[in-house]
Amino acid sequence: GPMRSIINLKESLSKDTRFFVFTRDRDLGSKTKYETIKENIWIDRDKDSIFYASPNSFNLFGLRKAIVNKNFNVIYLNSFFSFHGSISILIWSKLTTKKIPILIAPRGEFSFGAMSFKSIRKKVYLKISTILSLYSEVYWHASTESEYKDILDKFPKSKKNIYTALDPVNLNLDFIPFNDHKFSEKGKLSLVFISRISPMKNLHGLLKILLEVGSNINLDIYGPIEDEAHWDICKKTILKLPKNIKVQYKGMLEPDSIVKTFSMYDVFIFPSLGENFGHVIFESLSAGTPVITSDQTPWKPDKSNGLTVIPINKINEWINVIECTSKLSKKEKNSMSKNARSYAENFIRRNEINKQNLYMFKEID
């Protein structure tokens, strides 16, 4: 999600801005770096530049070395609670004489679901930062109205410094999903879960729901295992599933293959405990793959059945929707697929997303 946000932000504002991206030289949790990159130097790509920092350089000292002799209008931090990726940089900015405006995108870290994990540690840091006025001069990027309220709740004096701008999305206009869909027969359903495997994404909650489903279900899981303890719990639950439920873990996906992968399934099912935006939801819709998700994301259903939103705690409702969807014919599933794609197209038309984001950066500069 955060990575996709930055990629789309760079692409959508490429005519008006230049981005210098300071990031890790490997995927989250990986012990090996990307094979085709050089680390710890700036690499120019079209209008933008990327600095792939090794583990010893992805910190404040590495960033200071990377940005020496460079002039930036804004430092955009893609997290709030990350020590190396946000907190240490903010503290350094307080101490340095060269003041660069800082814009922070919390990426849903202030939502109720996110704050429920390691809550004591987070609340202590928020309390200390408020006492010390660490964030009195920063700007905030809220991806949705609900995130605006979450930021304001934590920093009530920051109202004038909060900008609400939807995360840019990318709709592949040349992608024709319906030729690739091979819909399941009536009485069967192919589900896909694409996300980080962590408590926040609630894969275990999905597996517990499937324990009670009587239809023939195939669930494929893609994504990095961010939380090993959560994955261990999931594996134990998978072993308890009835014979009519087939589950496979298929590893990680390259970003460019996500939409294509979605197009291979009947439904993307995503009982997330909280999303500030949920790029993966849009990617599924753009592939023509209907979405069943929780009410803990900003996405709302329309008149079609391309996107279904279910209260996170209404387990019987989740079971009922899965059962009813499995009973649809191939023709009816094809209709759902077209509705999902239409939802994505309409979302693009009705939101002036690029203008919102460009305005935000220009106002801060």
Secondary structure as GFF3:
##gff-version 3
##sequence-region A 1 365
A	DSSP	alpha_helix	2	12	.	.	.	ID=ss1
A	DSSP	beta_strand	20	24	.	.	.	ID=ss2
A	DSSP	beta_strand	42	45	.	.	.	ID=ss3
A	DSSP	beta_strand	48	53	.	.	.	ID=ss4
A	DSSP	alpha_helix	60	67	.	.	.	ID=ss5
A	DSSP	beta_strand	75	77	.	.	.	ID=ss6
A	DSSP	pi_helix	83	87	.	.	.	ID=ss7
A	DSSP	alpha_helix	88	95	.	.	.	ID=ss8
A	DSSP	beta_strand	102	104	.	.	.	ID=ss9
A	DSSP	alpha_helix	112	115	.	.	.	ID=ss10
A	DSSP	alpha_helix	119	131	.	.	.	ID=ss11
A	DSSP	beta_strand	139	142	.	.	.	ID=ss12
A	DSSP	alpha_helix	145	154	.	.	.	ID=ss13
A	DSSP	three_ten_helix	156	161	.	.	.	ID=ss14
A	DSSP	beta_strand	162	164	.	.	.	ID=ss15
A	DSSP	three_ten_helix	177	179	.	.	.	ID=ss16
A	DSSP	beta_strand	188	194	.	.	.	ID=ss17
A	DSSP	three_ten_helix	199	201	.	.	.	ID=ss18
A	DSSP	alpha_helix	203	210	.	.	.	ID=ss19
A	DSSP	beta_strand	216	222	.	.	.	ID=ss20
A	DSSP	alpha_helix	228	240	.	.	.	ID=ss21
A	DSSP	beta_strand	245	249	.	.	.	ID=ss22
A	DSSP	three_ten_helix	255	257	.	.	.	ID=ss23
A	DSSP	alpha_helix	258	262	.	.	.	ID=ss24
A	DSSP	beta_strand	267	270	.	.	.	ID=ss25
A	DSSP	alpha_helix	279	286	.	.	.	ID=ss26
A	DSSP	beta_strand	291	294	.	.	.	ID=ss27
A	DSSP	beta_strand	307	310	.	.	.	ID=ss28
A	DSSP	alpha_helix	315	326	.	.	.	ID=ss29
A	DSSP	alpha_helix	330	350	.	.	.	ID=ss30
A	DSSP	alpha_helix	353	364	.	.	.	ID=ss31
###
